[in-house]
Amino acid sequence: MSGGEPAAGPERVVFVDDEEDVRRANRQSLELDGFQVETFAAAEPALAAILADPPGLVVSDVRLPGMDGRALFERLRALDPDLPVILITGHGDIRMAVGAMREGACDFLAKPYPAEALLASVRRALERRRLVLENRRLRADLDAALDEDPAFLGLSPEIVALRRLVRDLASADVDVLIQGETGAGKEVVAAALHRWSRRAARNFVAMNCGALPDSMAESELFGHEAGAFTGALKRRVGRIEHAQGGTLFLDEIESMPLGLQVKLLRVLQERAVEPLGSNETRAVDMRVVAATKVDLGLTVAEGGFRDDLYHRLNVVTVAIPPLRDRREDIGFLFQHFLGKAAARFNREPPPVTEAIRDHLARHAWPGNVRELGHFAERCALGFGPQEASAAARAAPASLAEQVDRFERGLIRDELIAAGGDVRAAAEALGTPRKTLYDKLTRHGLDPADYR
């Protein structure tokens, strides 16, 4: 069994019990609740059916002829640890069922049980199964993104949606406006739009509109002929013409002078360029991706950007979420950047200390992913935040203090990953919520700080 997803349609439940009346009654209850049910009188034929076509859930009596329910659970656990299994027990089997739950069984029901108890347990288990399968799919997406470009790393809903949008837009071949804060990865998104498009074999030409003096910007963008102006000793191909067949990326488009905006608008409308000093118009086939770190609509309203060019560029807008809005990705991204930095500096990756974890959790990251990458480089070189004062470092921590720090760090990491959801963090840590709340109080951790 590969652990693949169940077939589409009603969710499939395998029910195993050697009593025909029990099988019939439970099948009826489950089918009335909308489930597809297969029943078996013994574990061996049930296992064969499960191997051939994995269901969403298995419900099995513990006491069965031949292979018993506990043995069936252990076989299924070895094949797919994430397949939910609910065990049905008699009074004398409850201790065994509790032990099975510690090993990964989803739930157990003690006989006799009402139909609603079975249905509630099945619904909970299948919801958990859906989350597991969704996480598998997301991790597959993540692996694909890492193969393509590590800048798309993350499992937050925001970065998953961004990856999908960029892939969809790449094949659409429309002009795109990217909006994102400094360091959020605007050029990375632009490069991905090019790399995943039919234009990937041609040039990706980037120009930062705010990095060139006004006197040079027009020549850089449109090109010029020899003698077009003083100092123009030979013909120069501009960025627009150089992007023929490929992608032109205009970063910090809000910085483009208004006079140059008029000429760019004409190029976008006619898909043709006229170099300085030339009367010849040359057709260009290119995709234009512009990027801005400001609200360009507001800049238009204030008179700093042409309304007609804004609407011509804004065929589709891609908004890059700031790092502070996807905090669950910070720890994962940091580990990735730390490993890369350590390899580049030919060092072993340093341990992630309490001070580093605290900085990752509490810092606002105004410089976004770029700032996080630089922080990881400093940590790789040994210049991360200090763990404690020199006086405190002079005295070695006791075993109890070290255990407390380790536990606090684990709990904080799970809170970050869960976005402050205590229930999800408790499940990930394998501890009751009441116990986790007690530990949160003891360690001075507030879940609201991680939402």
Backbone hydrogen bonds, N-H to C=O, Kabsch-Sander energy under -0.5 kcal/mol:
donor,donor_aa,acceptor,acceptor_aa,energy
13,V,36,Q,-3.3
14,V,57,L,-2.4
15,F,13,V,-0.6
15,F,38,E,-3.1
16,V,59,V,-2.9
17,D,40,F,-2.4
20,E,18,D,-0.6
23,R,19,E,-2.3
24,R,20,E,-2.7
25,A,21,D,-2.5
26,N,22,V,-2.4
27,R,23,R,-2.3
28,Q,24,R,-2.1
29,S,25,A,-2.0
30,L,26,N,-2.4
31,E,27,R,-2.7
32,L,28,Q,-2.3
33,D,29,S,-1.0
34,G,31,E,-1.7
35,F,30,L,-2.2
36,Q,11,E,-2.4
37,V,35,F,-0.5
38,E,13,V,-2.4
40,F,15,F,-2.2
43,A,65,P,-0.5
43,A,67,M,-0.6
46,A,42,A,-1.1
47,L,43,A,-2.9
48,A,44,E,-2.0
49,A,45,P,-2.1
50,I,46,A,-2.3
51,L,47,L,-2.5
52,A,48,A,-1.8
53,D,49,A,-2.1
56,G,12,R,-2.0
57,L,12,R,-1.1
58,V,84,P,-2.0
59,V,14,V,-3.2
60,S,86,I,-2.7
61,D,16,V,-2.4
62,V,88,I,-2.5
64,L,62,V,-0.9
69,G,62,V,-2.9
72,L,68,D,-2.2
73,F,69,G,-2.5
74,E,70,R,-2.2
75,R,71,A,-2.1
76,L,72,L,-2.6
77,R,73,F,-2.9
78,A,74,E,-1.8
79,L,75,R,-1.6
80,D,76,L,-3.1
83,L,80,D,-1.9
86,I,58,V,-2.8
87,L,107,D,-2.3
88,I,60,S,-2.6
89,T,87,L,-0.5
89,T,109,L,-2.9
93,D,90,G,-1.6
94,I,91,H,-1.0
97,A,93,D,-2.4
98,V,94,I,-2.5
99,G,95,R,-2.0
100,A,96,M,-2.1
101,M,97,A,-2.2
102,R,98,V,-1.7
103,E,99,G,-1.0
104,G,101,M,-1.3
105,A,100,A,-2.4
106,C,85,V,-2.1
107,D,85,V,-1.1
109,L,87,L,-2.5
111,K,89,T,-3.2
117,A,114,P,-0.7
118,L,114,P,-1.4
119,L,115,A,-2.5
120,A,116,E,-2.6
121,S,117,A,-2.1
122,V,118,L,-2.6
123,R,119,L,-2.6
124,R,120,A,-2.2
125,A,121,S,-2.4
126,L,122,V,-2.6
127,E,123,R,-2.0
128,R,124,R,-2.1
129,R,125,A,-2.2
130,R,126,L,-2.5
131,L,127,E,-2.0
132,V,128,R,-2.2
133,L,129,R,-2.6
134,E,130,R,-2.4
135,N,131,L,-2.5
136,R,132,V,-2.3
137,R,133,L,-2.2
138,L,134,E,-2.6
139,R,135,N,-2.6
140,A,136,R,-2.1
141,D,137,R,-2.4
142,L,138,L,-2.5
143,D,139,R,-2.8
144,A,140,A,-2.3
145,A,141,D,-2.5
146,L,142,L,-2.7
147,D,143,D,-2.2
148,E,144,A,-1.8
149,D,145,A,-4.1
152,F,149,D,-1.9
153,L,150,P,-1.8
160,V,156,S,-2.3
161,A,157,P,-2.2
162,L,158,E,-1.8
163,R,159,I,-2.4
164,R,160,V,-2.0
165,L,161,A,-2.5
166,V,162,L,-2.6
167,R,163,R,-2.2
168,D,164,R,-2.4
169,L,165,L,-2.8
170,A,166,V,-2.0
171,S,167,R,-1.0
172,A,168,D,-0.6
172,A,169,L,-0.6
173,D,169,L,-1.0
174,V,169,L,-0.5
176,V,288,V,-1.7
177,L,316,V,-3.0
178,I,176,V,-0.5
178,I,290,A,-3.3
179,Q,318,V,-2.8
180,G,292,T,-2.0
184,A,181,E,-2.0
189,V,185,G,-2.1
190,A,186,K,-2.3
191,A,187,E,-2.7
192,A,188,V,-2.1
193,L,189,V,-2.4
194,H,190,A,-1.6
195,R,191,A,-3.1
196,W,192,A,-2.5
197,S,194,H,-1.5
200,A,197,S,-1.4
202,R,199,R,-2.1
205,V,203,N,-0.6
205,V,247,T,-2.9
206,A,204,F,-0.6
207,M,249,F,-2.6
209,C,207,M,-0.8
209,C,251,D,-2.7
211,A,208,N,-1.5
216,M,213,P,-1.5
217,A,213,P,-1.7
218,E,214,D,-0.8
220,E,216,M,-2.5
221,L,217,A,-2.3
222,F,218,E,-2.9
223,G,219,S,-2.1
224,H,236,R,-1.9
225,E,276,L,-2.4
227,G,232,A,-3.8
228,A,225,E,-2.0
232,A,229,F,-2.6
233,L,231,G,-1.7
236,R,224,H,-3.1
238,G,222,F,-0.5
239,R,220,E,-3.1
240,I,221,L,-2.3
242,H,238,G,-2.4
243,A,239,R,-1.2
243,A,240,I,-0.6
244,Q,241,E,-1.7
245,G,285,D,-3.8
246,G,243,A,-3.0
247,T,203,N,-2.4
248,L,287,R,-3.3
249,F,205,V,-3.5
249,F,247,T,-0.6
250,L,248,L,-0.6
250,L,289,V,-2.4
251,D,207,M,-2.3
251,D,249,F,-0.8
253,I,250,L,-0.5
253,I,291,A,-2.5
255,S,252,E,-2.3
256,M,253,I,-1.6
261,Q,257,P,-1.8
262,V,258,L,-1.4
263,K,259,G,-1.0
264,L,260,L,-2.3
265,L,261,Q,-2.4
266,R,262,V,-1.5
267,V,263,K,-1.7
268,L,264,L,-2.5
269,Q,265,L,-2.2
270,E,266,R,-2.6
271,R,267,V,-2.5
272,A,267,V,-0.5
273,V,282,R,-2.7
276,L,223,G,-2.5
278,S,275,P,-1.7
282,R,273,V,-3.1
282,R,280,E,-0.5
283,A,281,T,-0.5
284,V,271,R,-2.5
286,M,284,V,-0.6
287,R,246,G,-2.1
289,V,248,L,-2.9
289,V,287,R,-0.5
290,A,176,V,-2.5
291,A,250,L,-2.4
292,T,178,I,-2.4
296,L,294,V,-1.2
298,L,295,D,-0.5
299,T,295,D,-1.8
300,V,296,L,-2.3
301,A,297,G,-2.0
302,E,298,L,-1.6
303,G,300,V,-1.6
304,G,299,T,-2.5
305,F,299,T,-0.7
310,Y,306,R,-2.2
311,H,307,D,-2.1
312,R,308,D,-1.5
313,L,309,L,-2.5
314,N,310,Y,-2.3
315,V,313,L,-1.8
316,V,175,D,-0.6
316,V,313,L,-0.5
318,V,177,L,-2.6
319,A,317,T,-0.6
320,I,179,Q,-2.7
320,I,318,V,-0.6
325,D,322,P,-1.6
326,R,323,L,-1.7
327,R,324,R,-0.5
329,D,326,R,-2.2
330,I,327,R,-1.5
331,G,327,R,-0.6
333,L,329,D,-2.7
334,F,330,I,-2.8
335,Q,331,G,-2.2
336,H,332,F,-1.9
337,F,333,L,-2.8
338,L,334,F,-3.0
339,G,335,Q,-2.3
340,K,336,H,-2.1
341,A,337,F,-2.7
342,A,338,L,-2.7
343,A,339,G,-2.1
344,R,340,K,-2.2
345,F,341,A,-2.3
346,N,343,A,-0.9
347,R,342,A,-3.2
353,T,351,P,-0.9
357,R,353,T,-2.5
358,D,354,E,-2.5
359,H,355,A,-2.2
360,L,356,I,-2.8
361,A,357,R,-2.1
362,R,358,D,-2.1
363,H,359,H,-2.4
368,N,365,W,-1.6
369,V,183,G,-0.5
370,R,183,G,-1.6
370,R,367,G,-0.7
371,E,367,G,-1.2
372,L,368,N,-2.1
373,G,369,V,-2.4
374,H,370,R,-2.0
375,F,371,E,-2.4
376,A,372,L,-2.3
377,E,373,G,-1.8
378,R,374,H,-2.2
379,C,375,F,-2.4
380,A,376,A,-2.3
381,L,377,E,-1.5
382,G,379,C,-1.4
383,F,378,R,-3.4
393,R,389,S,-2.5
394,A,390,A,-1.5
395,A,391,A,-0.9
395,A,392,A,-0.5
402,Q,398,S,-2.4
403,V,399,L,-2.6
404,D,400,A,-2.4
405,R,401,E,-2.4
406,F,402,Q,-2.4
407,E,403,V,-2.8
408,R,404,D,-2.8
409,G,405,R,-2.5
410,L,406,F,-2.3
411,I,407,E,-2.5
412,R,408,R,-2.6
413,D,409,G,-2.5
414,E,410,L,-2.1
415,L,411,I,-2.2
416,I,412,R,-2.5
417,A,413,D,-2.5
418,A,414,E,-2.2
419,G,416,I,-1.2
420,G,415,L,-2.8
421,D,418,A,-1.2
422,V,420,G,-0.9
425,A,421,D,-2.3
426,A,422,V,-2.8
427,E,423,R,-2.2
428,A,424,A,-2.3
429,L,425,A,-2.1
430,G,426,A,-1.0
431,T,426,A,-2.2
436,L,432,P,-2.3
437,Y,433,R,-3.0
438,D,434,K,-1.9
439,K,435,T,-2.1
440,L,436,L,-2.6
441,T,437,Y,-2.1
442,R,438,D,-2.2
443,H,439,K,-2.5
444,G,440,L,-0.6
444,G,441,T,-0.7
445,L,440,L,-2.5
449,D,446,D,-2.1
450,Y,447,P,-1.8
451,R,448,A,-1.1
